[in-house]
């Protein structure tokens, strides 16, 4: 069997297989790249299937020419191929000719593209039975929702917080994705919410399809990996479905199933969000670029070997003076460093501010939150430009970001500890334990 495939498409498929394999492997099962090629002469189709640890990828080649042997059977032809054996080859031609055959040494794969051609001996075991047994039934997961790829990626990325502390745990934090519609909101919104023992995040996106009630719990890492591999030129949206056993993503020629490995959880942060918005608190607001500038000036004192030692903790303090904010930091090598937050506005919201009431932050955590909120502001600015809106404010895309906090153990505080909320429009991060002592979150 011989087939000719567009080189760019073939490289994209190899990367997609690697993406699914990397997000499906664990300590018990080593990732591999052995796939099943299915040639369907009657439909003039070439399909690639890949399975590993409960995940399943189906790819239908868009630009392929099939040439069958004279003695080839009339029905479907199946052969297992290790795409990893081809991943390091530099195909210089616009297309790749691949011929699958047999020899005394075993299965063979001949390739020809531009200046390079040759033959590989494929000594791996045939995995046809394994793929056949792992293939989900075609109707096992109904594709109930359609989402914009960029919106979904943007929202999921906001929930990868705490990476500086434990990247593995951050990637395991479930995200609840659900629809909500207020009385004055005819289109509705999609909320992306996550939480752990001390922090939570809530990000909102507008509905782009007719409103429908839904609620999903997913892990962001595998979904982000696949969505990042999608070709947005094919379609700006993807189809999504979830069942007891699988999450499913469908986009053009790509269909991916991931095992649904989240235990039943249930959390709703709307009550907390309302409390944070209505209860008296202190607020400090500033344009997002001013936050970024201040944090960039602080950053060397939290990571540079000349200014920061391994025994230091990346803690910064926020103090209010003359209704503006100042960040302070002291390390074993730098003392009494002060950075002013430009264009900041402080409000006490019917409370009496005690100048000795100092907020202490983990710098890296604060940087993660501000960076994520900044990204969402830029997303909105870009969309506004794309729509050529005439009424977009001149400072659109600059913020503000608002810090909200409550007096320590005050009756109005949302938690028993010192709570902090970082907000930007309808998006926020909330941290339940901001200590008065100088220590990390």
C-alpha positions, 0 to 999 in steps of 0.5 A: 500500500502506497500513500502520498501525504502533504508534508506539513499535514504529516508533521502536524499529525506526528505532533498531535500523536505526541501530544495525546501520548504525553498527556495519556502516559503515567508512571505505569505506562510509558508513552509510545507512538505506534499507530494504526493506519486504516486505508478505506479504498471505497471511501478514498480515505486514510485514517490514523488511530492511536490509543494509550491508557484509555485515550483515543485519537482518530485523524482523517487525512485531508490531503492524501492519495492512495495507491493500492497493490494489485493483489490488495483485498477489496475491503479495509487495509490495516497496518500498524506504524510507529510514527516515532521512527519518522519524527526526526526525519527532515522531509524537504519535499512538499509531500511524502510518499510512504509505502508499507510492505513486508520483508524477511526482517519484518514490516517495512516502511519506504519513504520518499520526500524531496532529497531524502528517501529510504526504507525502515524496518518496523520491528514493533509488535502489531497493535491492531487488536489493542486499538480495535479493543480501545476504540470508543463506540461512535455514539458513546459521547455526544458532542453537545457544545460548540466553543471558540478555541481561543476563548476556551484556551484563554479561560483554561490557562487562567486556572493553572495557578500555583505553578511556582509552588507545585506545577504537577498539583496545579495541573491536577486542579479540576475546573468546572465549566458551566453556563449561567444567565442573569435576568438582564443577560439575554445571551448568557455566559460561560463560567470557568471556576476552580479552587483548592484549599486556599485559593480559587479563580473565576473567569467568564466568557460570553456565550457565542451560541444559543443559551443552553444549561450545562455543567462539566468538570475537566482537567485543563492540561490535556484539553489545553494541549490538544486545543493548542495543537489544532489548526485554527485555519480549519475552524475557529470553533471545536465541538465538545462532549462529556460522558461518564467515561470520556471527554471528547474534542472534535475539530475538523479531521481530529477526534480525541477521547480522554478518559474522564478521571475526575471524581465527582466534585461540586463547588459553586463560587457565586455566593463567595463572589457576591459576598466579595462584591457587596461586603465592605472592604479596602480596595486598591485599583491601578491600570494593569500596565502599572501593576506589571511595571511595578512587579517587573521592578520587584522581580530581581529582588525575588530571583536574582542571585546577587540580590536574593539568596536561596534562604530568602522567601519571595515575600513582598508587602503592600502598604498604603500611604496618602491613598496610594500603594507601595510594595516593600521587600527585604531580603538578606542582601537587599534592604528597605526596597520600595516600589510605588504603584503608579496611578493607584487609587485607594478606597476604604469602603466605609472602613477605617484603615490601620497603617500597621495593617500590612498585606504580605504576598508571595511575589510569584503567586501575585505575578501569576494572577496579575499576568493572567488577568492582564491576558484576559484584558488584552483578549478583550481589547483584541476582540474589540478591535476585530469588531471595529467598535467605535465606542471602545474606551481609549484605555481599553486593555489597560485595566484596571486590576483591583485588589480587595481585602478585609480587616483581619478576622473582621466580621465582614471578612469572607473567611476567618483569615485575611482574605484577598481578591484580585479582580478585573471586570467579571474575572477574579482570583481569591486567596483565603490566607494572606498572613499578617506575618511574613510568610508564603501563602 
